[in-house]
Amino acid sequence: MGDPATPPALKLSLGSLIGFQLGLGVVAVVLSLGFGLTPWKQLTLSVEAVWMSLLATAVMLLTGVWMERQQWAWWKTLQEILEKQLIPALAAMPAGALFLIALSAGVFEELLFRGVIQAGLSGPLGEWPALLLASLLFGLAHAMSRAYFLVATLMGVYLGWLFMITGNLLIPIIIHFLYDWAVLHYYVRRHRRG
């Protein structure tokens, strides 16, 4: 029997995770059409975009490694939540599942939070208030704990800032996908080694 203070592992399936992300994509498309937005026109594939995405992903991953080495109590609590609630379910999924989960999160979450919410609010509110509001909503969508909310909000600011300065939605999509894939892969491998 586990620690009574720690919630049990989540019961997730690949279908439910992908379905949730697809749902976010549908919401993004409906909002886009309703407000006359065209985030898909802000997807520009170029060598520069790929290199910028790889570099920005490396910055996020190195920041995560640095934070893990600081031994902060709140960071350990965040890792415990991931390792006890989320990772066991992910470790039981078939090969390729982490790739699909990370890809769908990168595409559909960025389409909604950066491509629709941030871009849609930047006109009436201004770029910085729109970036901050979209980032707070992104943090709330990931709020498994206060620490997770804070980390996700800061990641949202980083991704939103990159979108704001480049105007290319593909950059935060690639970064989000690569970051999630690397982090989930790391935690699942660590879990399986036990």
C-alpha positions in Angstrom: 0.0 0.0 0.0 1.3 3.4 -0.9 1.7 6.6 1.1 -1.9 7.8 1.9 -0.8 11.4 1.2 0.2 10.6 -2.3 -2.7 10.2 -4.8 -2.6 6.9 -6.8 -1.4 6.7 -10.3 -3.7 8.1 -12.9 -5.6 5.6 -15.1 -4.8 6.9 -18.6 -4.9 5.3 -22.0 -3.2 6.4 -25.2 -6.6 7.0 -26.7 -7.8 9.2 -23.9 -4.6 11.3 -24.0 -4.7 11.8 -27.7 -8.4 12.4 -27.6 -8.0 15.1 -25.1 -5.3 16.8 -27.2 -7.5 16.5 -30.3 -10.3 18.1 -28.3 -8.0 21.1 -27.7 -7.3 21.2 -31.4 -11.0 21.3 -32.2 -11.5 24.1 -29.7 -8.7 26.0 -31.3 -10.2 25.6 -34.8 -13.7 26.6 -33.6 -12.3 29.6 -31.8 -10.2 30.5 -34.9 -13.2 30.3 -37.2 -15.4 32.2 -34.7 -12.9 35.1 -34.3 -11.6 35.1 -37.8 -8.1 33.9 -36.9 -5.8 31.9 -39.1 -3.0 30.4 -37.0 -2.2 27.8 -39.6 -0.9 30.7 -41.8 1.8 31.3 -39.1 3.5 28.0 -39.7 6.7 28.5 -41.6 9.1 25.6 -42.1 12.7 26.8 -42.7 16.1 25.8 -41.7 16.3 28.8 -39.4 13.1 27.8 -37.6 14.3 24.2 -37.1 17.7 25.4 -35.7 16.0 28.0 -33.5 13.6 25.3 -32.2 16.5 22.9 -31.5 18.5 25.5 -29.6 15.4 26.7 -27.6 14.6 23.1 -26.7 18.1 22.6 -25.5 17.8 25.7 -23.3 14.6 24.3 -21.7 16.2 20.8 -21.1 19.4 22.3 -19.6 17.2 24.5 -17.4 15.4 21.4 -16.2 18.7 19.5 -15.5 19.9 22.6 -13.6 16.7 22.8 -11.5 16.9 19.1 -10.7 20.4 19.5 -9.4 19.4 22.4 -7.1 17.6 19.9 -4.8 14.7 22.3 -4.2 11.9 20.7 -2.2 9.2 22.1 -4.5 11.0 20.6 -7.5 11.2 17.2 -5.8 7.5 17.4 -5.0 6.8 18.1 -8.7 9.0 15.1 -9.7 7.2 12.9 -7.2 3.8 13.8 -8.7 5.0 12.9 -12.1 6.7 9.7 -11.0 3.8 8.4 -8.9 0.8 9.6 -10.8 1.6 10.1 -14.5 4.7 8.0 -15.4 3.4 4.5 -14.4 0.5 4.9 -16.8 2.8 6.1 -19.6 5.3 3.3 -18.9 2.5 0.7 -19.5 1.7 2.1 -23.0 2.9 0.6 -26.3 6.0 1.6 -28.1 5.6 4.9 -29.9 3.0 6.2 -27.4 5.3 8.9 -26.0 6.0 10.2 -29.5 2.3 10.5 -30.3 1.5 12.1 -26.9 4.3 14.6 -27.2 3.5 15.4 -30.9 -0.2 15.9 -30.2 0.5 18.1 -27.2 3.0 20.2 -29.1 0.6 20.7 -32.1 -2.7 21.1 -30.4 -1.7 22.9 -27.2 0.4 25.4 -29.1 -2.3 25.9 -31.7 -4.8 26.8 -28.9 -2.6 28.7 -26.4 -0.2 30.5 -28.7 -1.9 30.5 -32.1 -5.4 31.3 -30.9 -5.5 32.7 -27.4 -2.2 34.7 -27.5 -2.6 35.8 -31.1 -6.3 36.6 -30.7 -5.8 38.7 -27.6 -2.7 40.6 -28.8 -4.9 42.9 -30.9 -7.3 44.1 -28.2 -4.9 43.8 -25.2 -1.4 44.2 -26.6 1.3 41.7 -27.2 2.7 41.4 -23.6 -0.7 41.2 -21.8 -1.8 38.6 -24.3 1.4 36.6 -23.8 1.0 36.7 -20.0 -2.7 35.8 -20.1 -2.2 32.9 -22.5 0.7 31.7 -20.3 -1.4 31.8 -17.2 -4.1 29.8 -18.9 -1.5 27.3 -20.1 -0.2 27.0 -16.5 -3.8 26.5 -15.2 -4.3 23.7 -17.8 -1.3 21.9 -16.4 -1.9 22.7 -12.7 -1.5 19.3 -11.0 0.2 21.2 -8.2 1.3 24.8 -7.5 4.8 23.9 -8.6 3.5 22.4 -11.9 1.4 25.5 -12.4 4.4 27.7 -11.9 6.7 25.7 -14.2 4.1 25.4 -16.9 3.3 29.1 -16.8 7.0 30.0 -17.1 7.3 27.6 -20.0 4.2 29.2 -21.6 5.9 32.6 -21.2 9.0 31.3 -22.9 7.1 29.6 -25.8 4.8 32.6 -26.2 7.8 35.0 -26.2 9.5 33.0 -29.0 6.2 33.0 -30.9 5.9 36.8 -30.4 9.4 37.6 -31.6 9.4 35.2 -34.6 5.7 35.2 -35.7 6.2 31.5 -36.5 3.9 29.1 -34.6 5.9 26.2 -35.9 8.8 27.1 -33.5 6.8 26.7 -30.2 5.2 23.6 -31.7 8.5 21.9 -32.4 10.0 23.0 -29.0 6.9 21.8 -27.0 7.0 18.4 -28.9 10.7 17.8 -28.5 10.7 18.9 -24.8 7.8 16.7 -23.9 9.2 13.7 -25.8 12.6 14.0 -24.2 11.2 14.5 -20.6 8.6 11.8 -20.8 11.2 9.4 -22.3 13.6 10.2 -19.5 11.1 9.6 -16.7 9.6 6.5 -18.3 13.1 5.0 -18.7 14.0 5.8 -15.2 10.7 4.3 -14.0 11.3 1.1 -15.9 14.9 0.8 -14.5 13.2 1.1 -11.1 
